[in-house]
Amino acid sequence: MTTANGWLRRQLPGIVAVLVAVSGYLVVRPPSTAAAELDTMARAYRFTPMAIAMPAAPVQQSIRKVNKDYEHIRAWVSSVGAAVAMTDLQGTGKAADLCIVDPRTDQVVITPTPDSGANRYPPFALDPAPLPMNGNIAPMGCVVGDFNEDGRLDLLVYYWGRTPILFLARPTATALNAGAFRPTELIPGANATDGRYTGAQWNTNTATIADFDGDGHQDIFIGNYFPDGPVLNDTVRGGVVTNRSMSHALNSGGKYILRWTGAAAGAEPSASFAEVADALPKEARYGWSLASSSIDLTGDQLPDLYIANDFGNDRLLHNQSSPGHLRFINARGGRSALTPKSKVLGNDSFKGMGVDFGDLDHNGRYDIFVSNITTSWGIQESNLQFMDTARDQADLRARLDSGQAPFEDRSAAAGTAWSGWGWDVKMGDFNNSGELSIAQATGFVKGAVNRWPQLQELATANDALLDNPFWWPNVKAGDDIGGSQTLRFFVKGKDGRYSDLAPRVGLAVPVPTRGIATGDANGDGRLDFAVARQWDAPVFYRNDSPDSGAFLGLRLSYDSPVSAGPMPASGSPVIGAEVTVTTADGHRYVDRVDGGSGHSGKRSHYVHIGLGQNVNGPVRVHLQWRDRSGHVQQQDLQLSTGWHALQLGTQAKER
């Protein structure tokens, strides 16, 4: 008996620890949804995967060349670059064109969506010539906009290794091909030596478009990741540093607001932008940016800006600008005794990888979803589902004006906290039920050798070691970190919690994904989406969901004339225009013309709002926008369900 008592006393601390751990798990583990209910939820969705036509390429690669000092972490440096945007380059009224960045070829490809009509045009790669390039430059993303305001859609391509390029549509073009776009430097005065680019070595990972100063013209936000330097130059050693912290790194590339200053149409189109050096608050000018989103939170048609930063604080920047004078202030969330600092907006220390806005609780105001790294037994942070807690929009405006961000993370309670190594995220109503679902890209490096243990060691290392790549563990070709993670597709259940239906609707393919672009490619009122996959072929998912509800679709363009030419055009999208729909039973829905939210996926400019099964007649629509002179306009309309094309000037006119 004495021996038994002694053994029990020696083992008691361990027994207590196990009991505490088990009881804690039982208390905090999220409730699970029954399989039968998940099956029922999944029957409302059906997606058909389709291959995307791509042009031939002179080079095929499976990993990037990198600076000599970074050779042992080539796979980590090579983990970004796949991107996709959905748009309407031919004025079809459908989001039937894709701009794809393919890291396997380092091409920026324009190609039709697979089901938008056979042989509309052959896929082709954009050609930056005669602008200077070199072998140490790689494209990272594509943003669509009308940068010279001629009614024809242009493309902004951003890179690692150089400043961005505008590909401006030529109205004289007779076919959609590489010659239909004129390459133009976004930042004038790019240096070249013997035809090779020798200018500023920006390493950009995010860009978004908005009329930030309210003058009636679209401006550009650029967010860089690495500080300027030869990240992809395998002929040199040094000149690049990594992050100086895993949670508060500020030694990054710069952030830039580029204000529109002029443009010209015609056979040689042009557009000019100027950097506004003091537009952003000092503390927001640095951070390892991976995603961004512009959104009008307060109803004044001055878009606020969210910057998702890897290795440290994200930034919600409240817009207090006036025409010609850009000014943002940093807004932070509040914290109670039970709120971890990492879950406070603006004070978070997680790895901000993607961001999107949507009204998840139907209060007429936007909520925020932020992707982070959330891999169990790997790096277990949390996605952030920031819900708006203001009393009303007036309260939200007053609190943002004072630097407060009334948003609380409720991801754990909602069931969206954990998914994988998150990247891009897009909210959308994929079956027109009236409820937004959340599609999320996940996965990091695919290979055969598990490197999670070494990455965990790095994540807990002393910050003083991190900016020197010597201390980083190997992440080479063949290594694996979250390489079999899949897309997530969160759908709200009857109890208000979200469940991942990706395995049940055919989306759980074990390939690392990066960008998600949404839009209605065939005009049937159901949101399709395209996915950019890192070091694998992109894929298009046609939405064939059965028994979809009613919807309202709006194509909102300025009433300014389109430059005459042989090919039709969609008109200049009114980026930032806000749409509020109220149904006969009092349900309210909000959406906007998005200027490029997310990591490397960009949704169409066409507004899509699902209304549910019980809407049969017209709905009340409130529109708010800035016209080309910078004046805020509002109008109330009664519109039938389905697609509508409206031109916006001093008033809205259906066309």
Summary of the structure (lengths in Angstrom):
residues: 655
radius of gyration: 24.3
end to end distance: 91.8
largest distance: 98.2
contacts: 2365
relative contact order: 0.15
helix: 13%
strand: 36%
